[in-house]
Amino acid sequence: MKLNKYIDHTLLKPEATATDIEKLCLEAKQYEFASVCVNPTYVSLAYELLQDTNVNVCVVVGFPLGANITETKIMEITNALHDGASEIDMVMNISQFKSNNYDLVADEMRACKKAAGEAVVKVIIETCLLSDTEIIKACQLAEQAGIDFVKTSTGFSKAGATTGNVKLMKETVGQRLQVKAAGGIRSKANVLAMIEAGATRIGTSGGILFSVARLLKRTEFWPISV
């Protein structure tokens, strides 16, 4: 499998401009990344720029804290789908999860997946805030709710993805769900380590800056078993 298809080319900084998003989309188109990942305000622009390509538009929902009420997250999803998104990266309600309100968390995941329809839904569990036991529990809730991916991090908390957490998540969900690693992944070595640990998608803002981009230009790819 070509490495570029693992990459969700990401720009979520609050100061990102429309010009920055246009650049992101042109880069994703050039390198044929799996998707661009943007904030809700730029979904329609990204879709307009990428609608004739194989690059998906991914939107973040409940970002970055996950503390929105379920109805707000559903509205975000509905609006994003209308604007052209085909992938949803939703932040789990971390506060309610840490309060052991597991039924609420699972019900919200289930409701958001239903609202998303055929769109791919990835739930961000923010691993840096969870113990290993909690990571396992969050993954189990996501599986029960019919989620497609569990994702490590927003990139806006204490830390990002680690290979240990990715491996634990993959061991928990097996082949039933996929795992997305995100947050602090900025080198070829990081990318390969995350894939080796079990990630099938990599969220990064550095897809052009680090060596992956240079390798793509030389059409050098790694066959990875997942």
C-alpha positions as a LaTeX table, in Angstrom:
\begin{tabular}{lrrr}
\hline
Residue & $x$ (\AA) & $y$ (\AA) & $z$ (\AA) \\
\hline
Met1 & 0.00 & 0.00 & 0.00 \\
Lys2 & 1.28 & 3.47 & $-0.84$ \\
Leu3 & 2.25 & 5.54 & 2.17 \\
Asn4 & 0.49 & 8.67 & 0.92 \\
Lys5 & $-2.86$ & 6.91 & 1.38 \\
Tyr6 & $-2.23$ & 6.73 & 5.12 \\
Ile7 & $-2.03$ & 10.52 & 5.45 \\
Asp8 & $-4.82$ & 12.83 & 6.60 \\
His9 & $-3.25$ & 16.17 & 5.63 \\
Thr10 & $-4.28$ & 18.38 & 8.54 \\
Leu11 & $-4.63$ & 22.06 & 9.32 \\
Leu12 & $-6.63$ & 22.91 & 12.45 \\
Lys13 & $-4.80$ & 25.93 & 13.83 \\
Pro14 & $-7.19$ & 28.71 & 14.85 \\
Glu15 & $-5.21$ & 31.27 & 12.86 \\
Ala16 & $-5.36$ & 29.29 & 9.59 \\
Thr17 & $-6.73$ & 31.41 & 6.76 \\
Ala18 & $-8.69$ & 30.52 & 3.64 \\
Thr19 & $-5.45$ & 30.89 & 1.69 \\
Asp20 & $-3.79$ & 28.36 & 4.01 \\
Ile21 & $-6.64$ & 25.90 & 3.43 \\
Glu22 & $-6.38$ & 26.34 & $-0.32$ \\
Lys23 & $-2.68$ & 25.51 & $-0.10$ \\
Leu24 & $-3.44$ & 22.47 & 2.06 \\
Cys25 & $-5.91$ & 21.17 & $-0.51$ \\
Leu26 & $-3.58$ & 21.74 & $-3.45$ \\
Glu27 & $-0.86$ & 19.82 & $-1.62$ \\
Ala28 & $-3.26$ & 16.98 & $-0.82$ \\
Lys29 & $-4.29$ & 16.86 & $-4.46$ \\
Gln30 & $-0.69$ & 16.85 & $-5.68$ \\
Tyr31 & 0.41 & 14.07 & $-3.34$ \\
Glu32 & $-2.90$ & 12.17 & $-3.43$ \\
Phe33 & $-3.28$ & 11.98 & 0.34 \\
Ala34 & $-6.22$ & 10.11 & 1.86 \\
Ser35 & $-7.92$ & 13.28 & 3.06 \\
Val36 & $-7.59$ & 16.82 & 4.25 \\
Cys37 & $-8.70$ & 17.40 & 7.84 \\
Val38 & $-10.13$ & 20.87 & 8.49 \\
Asn39 & $-12.32$ & 22.82 & 10.88 \\
Pro40 & $-16.06$ & 23.04 & 10.05 \\
Thr41 & $-15.85$ & 26.57 & 8.67 \\
Tyr42 & $-13.67$ & 25.36 & 5.77 \\
Val43 & $-15.44$ & 22.16 & 4.72 \\
Ser44 & $-17.25$ & 23.75 & 1.79 \\
Leu45 & $-14.05$ & 25.36 & 0.50 \\
Ala46 & $-12.13$ & 22.09 & 0.77 \\
Tyr47 & $-14.91$ & 20.20 & $-0.99$ \\
Glu48 & $-15.00$ & 22.75 & $-3.81$ \\
Leu49 & $-11.26$ & 22.36 & $-4.36$ \\
Leu50 & $-11.18$ & 18.56 & $-4.08$ \\
Gln51 & $-14.50$ & 17.37 & $-5.49$ \\
Asp52 & $-12.90$ & 16.06 & $-8.71$ \\
Thr53 & $-10.16$ & 14.15 & $-6.87$ \\
Asn54 & $-9.87$ & 11.02 & $-4.74$ \\
Val55 & $-8.97$ & 13.10 & $-1.68$ \\
Asn56 & $-11.70$ & 13.02 & 0.99 \\
Val57 & $-12.73$ & 15.96 & 3.12 \\
Cys58 & $-12.53$ & 15.21 & 6.85 \\
Val59 & $-14.01$ & 17.54 & 9.47 \\
Val60 & $-13.43$ & 17.75 & 13.22 \\
Val61 & $-16.48$ & 17.77 & 15.48 \\
Gly62 & $-16.67$ & 18.77 & 19.15 \\
Phe63 & $-13.12$ & 19.95 & 18.73 \\
Pro64 & $-10.87$ & 20.07 & 20.69 \\
Leu65 & $-12.43$ & 19.40 & 24.12 \\
Gly66 & $-15.32$ & 17.06 & 23.26 \\
Ala67 & $-17.46$ & 18.76 & 25.91 \\
Asn68 & $-20.27$ & 19.88 & 23.60 \\
Ile69 & $-23.71$ & 18.39 & 24.13 \\
Thr70 & $-24.70$ & 15.61 & 21.75 \\
Glu71 & $-27.17$ & 17.78 & 19.84 \\
Thr72 & $-24.42$ & 20.27 & 19.03 \\
Lys73 & $-22.16$ & 17.53 & 17.69 \\
Ile74 & $-25.00$ & 16.15 & 15.57 \\
Met75 & $-25.65$ & 19.60 & 14.14 \\
Glu76 & $-21.96$ & 19.96 & 13.30 \\
Ile77 & $-22.01$ & 16.60 & 11.54 \\
Thr78 & $-25.19$ & 17.40 & 9.60 \\
Asn79 & $-23.83$ & 20.74 & 8.44 \\
Ala80 & $-20.47$ & 19.23 & 7.48 \\
Leu81 & $-22.10$ & 16.49 & 5.42 \\
His82 & $-24.17$ & 19.11 & 3.63 \\
Asp83 & $-20.99$ & 21.04 & 2.87 \\
Gly84 & $-19.23$ & 17.99 & 1.42 \\
Ala85 & $-17.44$ & 16.16 & 4.22 \\
Ser86 & $-17.18$ & 12.39 & 3.93 \\
Glu87 & $-15.16$ & 11.71 & 7.10 \\
Ile88 & $-15.89$ & 12.86 & 10.65 \\
Asp89 & $-13.26$ & 13.09 & 13.43 \\
Met90 & $-15.36$ & 13.54 & 16.59 \\
Val91 & $-13.89$ & 14.19 & 20.02 \\
Met92 & $-15.28$ & 11.87 & 22.68 \\
Asn93 & $-16.88$ & 13.57 & 25.67 \\
Ile94 & $-13.76$ & 13.16 & 27.76 \\
Ser95 & $-15.18$ & 14.85 & 30.85 \\
Gln96 & $-18.20$ & 12.56 & 30.99 \\
Phe97 & $-15.99$ & 9.56 & 30.29 \\
Lys98 & $-13.68$ & 10.47 & 33.18 \\
Ser99 & $-16.83$ & 10.83 & 35.32 \\
Asn100 & $-17.64$ & 7.18 & 34.50 \\
Asn101 & $-20.79$ & 8.15 & 32.58 \\
Tyr102 & $-20.12$ & 5.43 & 30.04 \\
Asp103 & $-23.72$ & 5.07 & 28.87 \\
Leu104 & $-23.87$ & 8.76 & 27.98 \\
Val105 & $-20.57$ & 8.53 & 26.10 \\
Ala106 & $-21.60$ & 5.41 & 24.19 \\
Asp107 & $-25.04$ & 6.83 & 23.38 \\
Glu108 & $-23.43$ & 9.98 & 22.01 \\
Met109 & $-21.05$ & 7.98 & 19.83 \\
Arg110 & $-23.97$ & 5.92 & 18.55 \\
Ala111 & $-26.07$ & 9.01 & 17.80 \\
Cys112 & $-23.21$ & 10.70 & 15.96 \\
Lys113 & $-22.54$ & 7.59 & 13.88 \\
Lys114 & $-26.23$ & 7.44 & 12.97 \\
Ala115 & $-26.20$ & 11.12 & 11.98 \\
Ala116 & $-23.11$ & 10.54 & 9.83 \\
Gly117 & $-24.77$ & 7.84 & 7.74 \\
Glu118 & $-22.30$ & 6.40 & 5.25 \\
Ala119 & $-19.54$ & 8.82 & 6.27 \\
Val120 & $-16.52$ & 7.39 & 8.08 \\
Val121 & $-16.53$ & 8.29 & 11.78 \\
Lys122 & $-13.35$ & 8.43 & 13.83 \\
Val123 & $-13.64$ & 9.01 & 17.60 \\
Ile124 & $-10.79$ & 10.90 & 19.22 \\
Ile125 & $-10.27$ & 9.52 & 22.73 \\
Glu126 & $-7.34$ & 11.82 & 23.73 \\
Thr127 & $-5.05$ & 9.08 & 25.00 \\
Cys128 & $-2.73$ & 11.43 & 26.90 \\
Leu129 & $-5.55$ & 12.05 & 29.39 \\
Leu130 & $-6.38$ & 8.36 & 29.88 \\
Ser131 & $-4.85$ & 5.40 & 31.69 \\
Asp132 & $-4.31$ & 2.16 & 29.80 \\
Thr133 & $-7.48$ & 0.76 & 31.36 \\
Glu134 & $-9.41$ & 3.83 & 30.23 \\
Ile135 & $-7.99$ & 3.60 & 26.71 \\
Ile136 & $-9.24$ & 0.03 & 26.48 \\
Lys137 & $-12.67$ & 1.06 & 27.81 \\
Ala138 & $-12.97$ & 3.97 & 25.36 \\
Cys139 & $-12.11$ & 1.68 & 22.46 \\
Gln140 & $-14.69$ & $-0.85$ & 23.62 \\
Leu141 & $-17.38$ & 1.85 & 23.79 \\
Ala142 & $-16.49$ & 2.98 & 20.28 \\
Glu143 & $-16.79$ & $-0.57$ & 18.99 \\
Gln144 & $-20.16$ & $-1.04$ & 20.70 \\
Ala145 & $-21.37$ & 2.19 & 19.07 \\
Gly146 & $-20.41$ & 1.06 & 15.56 \\
Ile147 & $-17.62$ & 3.60 & 15.10 \\
Asp148 & $-15.18$ & 3.06 & 12.20 \\
Phe149 & $-11.91$ & 4.33 & 13.75 \\
Val150 & $-10.52$ & 5.15 & 17.15 \\
Lys151 & $-8.08$ & 8.05 & 17.05 \\
Thr152 & $-5.40$ & 8.88 & 19.58 \\
Ser153 & $-5.34$ & 12.65 & 19.92 \\
Thr154 & $-6.52$ & 16.10 & 18.96 \\
Gly155 & $-2.98$ & 17.46 & 18.97 \\
Phe156 & $-4.23$ & 20.25 & 21.25 \\
Ser157 & $-3.80$ & 18.56 & 24.66 \\
Lys158 & $-0.82$ & 17.56 & 26.81 \\
Ala159 & 0.71 & 15.17 & 24.28 \\
Gly160 & 0.03 & 13.42 & 21.01 \\
Ala161 & 0.23 & 9.87 & 19.74 \\
Thr162 & 2.60 & 7.27 & 21.12 \\
Thr163 & 3.36 & 3.90 & 19.60 \\
Gly164 & 2.48 & 2.24 & 22.89 \\
Asn165 & $-1.01$ & 3.71 & 22.89 \\
Val166 & $-1.55$ & 2.89 & 19.23 \\
Lys167 & $-0.52$ & $-0.71$ & 19.86 \\
Leu168 & $-2.86$ & $-0.96$ & 22.86 \\
Met169 & $-5.75$ & 0.46 & 20.84 \\
Lys170 & $-5.11$ & $-1.94$ & 17.97 \\
Glu171 & $-4.88$ & $-4.92$ & 20.33 \\
Thr172 & $-8.23$ & $-3.89$ & 21.78 \\
Val173 & $-10.16$ & $-3.39$ & 18.53 \\
Gly174 & $-8.38$ & $-5.98$ & 16.39 \\
Gln175 & $-9.51$ & $-5.93$ & 12.78 \\
Arg176 & $-12.99$ & $-4.75$ & 13.73 \\
Leu177 & $-12.06$ & $-1.07$ & 13.87 \\
Gln178 & $-9.17$ & 0.91 & 12.45 \\
Val179 & $-6.79$ & 3.14 & 14.39 \\
Lys180 & $-5.72$ & 6.67 & 13.51 \\
Ala181 & $-2.59$ & 8.12 & 15.08 \\
Ala182 & $-2.37$ & 11.90 & 15.34 \\
Gly183 & $-0.54$ & 14.55 & 17.30 \\
Gly184 & 3.18 & 15.26 & 17.12 \\
Ile185 & 3.91 & 13.01 & 14.13 \\
Arg186 & 6.47 & 14.91 & 12.11 \\
Ser187 & 9.07 & 12.49 & 10.77 \\
Lys188 & 9.40 & 9.44 & 8.57 \\
Ala189 & 10.42 & 7.39 & 11.58 \\
Asn190 & 7.30 & 8.46 & 13.50 \\
Val191 & 5.03 & 7.55 & 10.59 \\
Leu192 & 6.52 & 4.12 & 10.09 \\
Ala193 & 6.50 & 3.38 & 13.82 \\
Met194 & 2.81 & 4.27 & 14.09 \\
Ile195 & 1.93 & 2.07 & 11.12 \\
Glu196 & 3.97 & $-0.77$ & 12.54 \\
Ala197 & 2.08 & $-0.38$ & 15.83 \\
Gly198 & $-1.23$ & $-0.77$ & 14.02 \\
Ala199 & $-2.33$ & 2.62 & 12.67 \\
Thr200 & $-3.98$ & 2.65 & 9.26 \\
Arg201 & $-4.34$ & 6.43 & 9.13 \\
Ile202 & $-1.89$ & 9.15 & 10.19 \\
Gly203 & $-3.07$ & 12.67 & 10.99 \\
Thr204 & $-0.30$ & 15.20 & 10.52 \\
Ser205 & 0.26 & 18.82 & 9.60 \\
Gly206 & 3.74 & 17.92 & 8.39 \\
Gly207 & 2.93 & 15.79 & 5.37 \\
Ile208 & 4.81 & 18.13 & 3.06 \\
Leu209 & 7.51 & 19.41 & 5.40 \\
Phe210 & 8.99 & 16.13 & 6.49 \\
Ser211 & 10.56 & 13.39 & 4.45 \\
Val212 & 7.31 & 11.71 & 3.38 \\
Ala213 & 6.78 & 14.47 & 0.84 \\
Arg214 & 10.27 & 14.13 & $-0.57$ \\
Leu215 & 9.84 & 10.37 & $-0.82$ \\
Leu216 & 6.52 & 10.79 & $-2.58$ \\
Lys217 & 8.17 & 13.01 & $-5.18$ \\
Arg218 & 10.56 & 10.15 & $-5.90$ \\
Thr219 & 7.64 & 7.68 & $-5.88$ \\
Glu220 & 9.30 & 5.64 & $-3.14$ \\
Phe221 & 6.76 & 3.79 & $-1.00$ \\
Trp222 & 6.91 & 1.12 & 1.68 \\
Pro223 & 4.80 & $-2.04$ & 1.59 \\
Ile224 & 3.21 & $-2.25$ & 5.04 \\
Ser225 & 1.24 & $-5.17$ & 6.41 \\
Val226 & $-1.86$ & $-4.09$ & 8.36 \\
\hline
\end{tabular}
